[in-house]
Each structure stands twice: as structure tokens, then as C-alpha cells.
Amino acid sequence: MSDFAIQESAYQTDALIAEDIDAYLDQHRNKTMLRFITCGSVDDGKSTLIGRLLYDSKMIFEDQLAALEADSKRVGTQGGEIDFALLVDGLAAEREQGITIDVAYRFFSTEKRKFIVADTPGHEQYTRNMVTGASTADLAVILVDARKGVLTQTKRHSYLAHLIGIRNLVLAVNKMDLIGYDQARYDEIVGDYAAFAKSIGISTFTPMPISGFKGDNISLRSETMPWYSGPTLMEHLEAVDIDIDGFEMLHQRRAGIPR
């Protein structure tokens, strides 16, 4: 979908709200809900990714966008460009330190589905907050910084998500723009993660190369990675079957207890 198509979709939604609020509410009410988390190590881009999803789904009002642009110049970490993480990192301590401490929940929707996303901390000392966010999730997006690869906290969060019972895992190799969109490096990271996942009993996961900051493979297919033929992250979130492959406690799977 092009930028024009996304904007056109937003205009159509606004028109429907203005014309018939009841019809809009009915349309919104009938959408399925997906609850998911972003997790991984420190500075892997979790908050930036969520901010990008909110921005791409047109869930930001004009005054919020103006405030975001001002805050990005004042306290942002992207050299004056829009710092999408500021949409999620709301605590003063988080903005000052440039980290996520508490679990931040955000709502957004597309034409196909409603979403509640939990942004969870990457620091080891806040791991219990990650577990809190994961406890109601149908899906986990495990972020990996393409420069650093699979780290200890990546493995810890993956193991906890699996232990809690999240069966839909996305391995999002982030910050591909910082490694020149190198396919060989991406393949190496996916291979490393696959070996680890197998060792703890994770049988399937969905890998994808992304850039939360640049927007590659988030809502729009990346023109800089023609070698990737899979879905964008938004396409995957809209299409994943949570009725079959969603949340199920590990002890339920082992004992054959129905959900």
C-alpha cells in the first residue's frame, strides 16, 4: 500500500465518522481484537516501532503530531527528525534516560482489525514488567538490533513468552537501515535465533527485516529490500489467526487441556 493509499483510507474513515457515526461504531465493533507485545533487549527499537505503528495507522491527532515534532527537536534521539518512541515513553524518567520502565499500552486499529499493544521494558531489572505485558498477549514481536544480533535478553524474553503460552512469535530484525539492508546479516541473525528457538521448544516463528524509524516493512513494503518477499508487519498482524494459534499456557499444551 502506498502513502497515498494509506492517506486515502484515513480520509474515507473520517468521512464515515462525519456522515454516520453509528455505522462507523458498528464497523469498529465487529473487528477482531489482537493483543500483542513488543519485547527484546535494550535499545532494540520497541518504543519506536509502536510509535511508527500508531503514526502509520493515523491514530495521532494533529495537535499530538505538532507536540511530537516539537518534543523530537527538544528531547528526541533522532537528530531532530520525528522520534516515534516519544509517543510511548510517557514517564519523565523514561524520556530523560531514553528507556522504557513501565509497561505502556496503546490502542490502534486498521480497516481489518483492532489492536492493543504493550510496550515492555528491555532492561533486565524490569523483566517482571515484561511478564505483566505478556500475560494477556496473543502474539509477541521479538525485536533484534541488526547490528547486535541475538542477545541474552532476546533469549530471556523469548523463553518467557513461550513459557507464558504465546504461540505466535515474530522475529523482527530491526534497524536494517543501519547495516545497509544487508541480507547476509539478516539471514545470519535468523539462523542464530532459529537454533536457540529450537533448543527451548519453539517450533515456528515469523522472521522479517524491518526499520521502525524509516518505516521499512512496517505498513509499506520496503523498496530497499527487494530480496524479502514476506508480509509487512502490519499485514501479518492483520492476518494472523489468533483463534487457532494464539495464547495457550504451556502446561495446557503438555496436558492436552483445552483453552
N, C-alpha and C positions, 0 to 999 in steps of 0.2 A: 504494500500500500504506500502511495506517495504522500509527501507532506500535504499536497493539495487535497488528496482523498481524506486524510485524517481531519483536516480543517473543514472540509465539506460535510463530513459526518457530524462534526461538532455543531455546525450551523443547522443541520437537519434536526438534531436533538433539541437545540434551543428553540427552533420553530415549533416543534411538537409541544414543548412545555408552554410556550406562549399561546398556542392555538387550543390545546385541550390538555389541561393538567391532569385530569382523571385518566385519559388514555396513556399519558406518559407514566403515571404511577402504576397503572396496570401492567404496562410493558416492563417496567423495572421490577415489579413484584414477582413476575413469573420467571425471572432469570435464576439460574442456579448459582449457588454461592460456593466459592473456593477460598478456603483459608490456607495461607501458606506463610512460611518464614524465610528470611534470608539469614544465612549463618556462614561461619568461616573464621579465618584468623583476622587479626588486627589490620586495618588499612587495606583490606581486600576490596573495598568499594560497596559495602552493603547499603549504607545510607544513600549514597549517590545513585545506586541502582533504583531504589524505591522512589527517590525524588524524580528520576527520569521517567519511571512508570506513571507517576502522578501527572507529570508535565505532558507526556505523550497522550495520555487518556483525557486531557483537557479538564482535569479536576482541580485546577488552580484558577481563582478569580483574578481579575485584572489588578486589584489592589494588592493581592498576595504576590503576584508576579512583580509588581513595582517594588514591593518591600524586599523580595528575594534579590532583585537586581541590586538594590542599594546595599543590602547586607553582604552580598557577594563581594562587592568592592571594599566594604569596610572590614569584614572579618573572614571572608572566604579564603579558600586554599587553592583556587584555580587561576590565580594571576589576574583577577578582575572579571573573568568570564563567569557565567552563572554556575554557582556551586549548589548543585541539586541536593547535596547532603543536608543543607540548612533547612530544607523543608521538613526534615525528620528529626534532626538533632535539636530539640527544643530547649533542653535544660541549659542554663547559663554555663554550668561546669562542662557540659559536653561541647559547647561552642568554643569555650576557652581552650580546652585541651584537644579539640579536634577528634574526639572519640565518642562512641555510644556507650552509655552507662546503663540506663533503664531500657525496658522493652517499650518500643513505640509502635502503636497500632495505627494503621491508616486504612481508609476505605476508598476504593475507586471502582469504576465499572466501565465496561465496554458494551457494544451492542449485543454481545453474546453471553456475558457472564458478569456477576458481581464478585468483588474480591475484598477480603480483609487480610492485610499483610502485616506481619510482625517483624520489625527490625530488631535483631538481637545483638548484644554486645559480643565483640571478638576477644576482649581481654580475658585471660584465664580466671582472674579473680571474680569476674561477673558471669561465670559459666552457669550458675543456678538461674540467672535471669534468662539465659538462652533456653533452659529446660522449661521455664514458665511459658515462654512464647511458643515452644514446640508442642506443648501438651494438648493443644486443640487444633493443630495444623493437619491438613490433608496432604501437604506437599512441602518439601524443603528445597530451597535453592542454595546449594553449597557453592560459595564463591571462592575462587583461587586467583591470586595475583599472578598473571602470566610471567612476571619477572622472577617470582619467588618459588612458584610451584607448590606442591602439596606439603603443608607444614603440619606440625604436631596438633595445633588447634583445629586445622581442617579435619584431621582424622578423629579428634575428640568429638567435634560436633557431628560428624557423620555417624560415629558409633552411637552417640546419644540419640540422634534422630531415629536410627534403626532400632535401638533398644526400646524407645518410647512407642514405636509402631508405625512410623511414617514410611510408607511403601513407595511413594513417588519421590524420587530424588533427581534433581537437575544439577549437573556439574557445570557451572558457568565459569569458564576460563575468562576472567575479566582483564581489562586494561591491555587488550590486544594492540591498541594503538601505540603503546609504549614499547612494543617489541617489533614494530614494523609489520604487524599482522602475519607473523611467521608461522606457517602451517606446521613445519617440523617441530617447533617448540610446543605448539598446541597438542600435536599427536603424542609427544613425549609425556606431557602432563596427564593426558587422558590415560595413557598406558600405565603410568605410575599409580594413578588413582584406581584404575581397574584392578590392579594387583592387590592393593590394600582392601578395596571393597570385597573382593572375593574372599580374602582372609577372615573377614568378620561376618560373612554370610549374606552380603548384599549381592543379589543375583543380577539386577538390572538397574541402570541409571541412564539418564539422557544427557549427553555432553553437548555443549555448544560454545563457540567462541564469541565473546561479546566485548563491547566497550560501553559501560554505563555512562561515562562522561560524554563520549562522542555520539552515542546512540546506535552504534553498530549492532545489528541483530537483536535489538530490543523490541521496537514496534515495526521498524523498517528493515528490510534485508540489506545487508552491508554490500556496497559496491566494491569495497576494498578486500573482501574475502570471497571471491567467486568460487573458490575451492570447497566452500561449505554449502551443502545442498539441503541441510535440515531446516526445521522451522525456526522462526524467530522466537524469542522468549514469550512474547505476548501470544503468539499463535499457539504455542504449547500450553500455556496457562488456560487459554480459552477452550482447548480441545481435550485436555486430559480427562479421562474417565474416573472421577472420584468415587462413583458408586461401586466400582469393582476394585480399583487399585488404591484406595485411599487409606485412611487411618485404621490400624488394627494392632492391638497390643501384642508384643512378642509372645507372651505366654498364651494368648489366644491362638496364635498360629500353631504353636507347638502342641497344644492340647486339642486343636480342632474345634475350639469354641466359636460359635457364630457371633458375628458382630451385632 
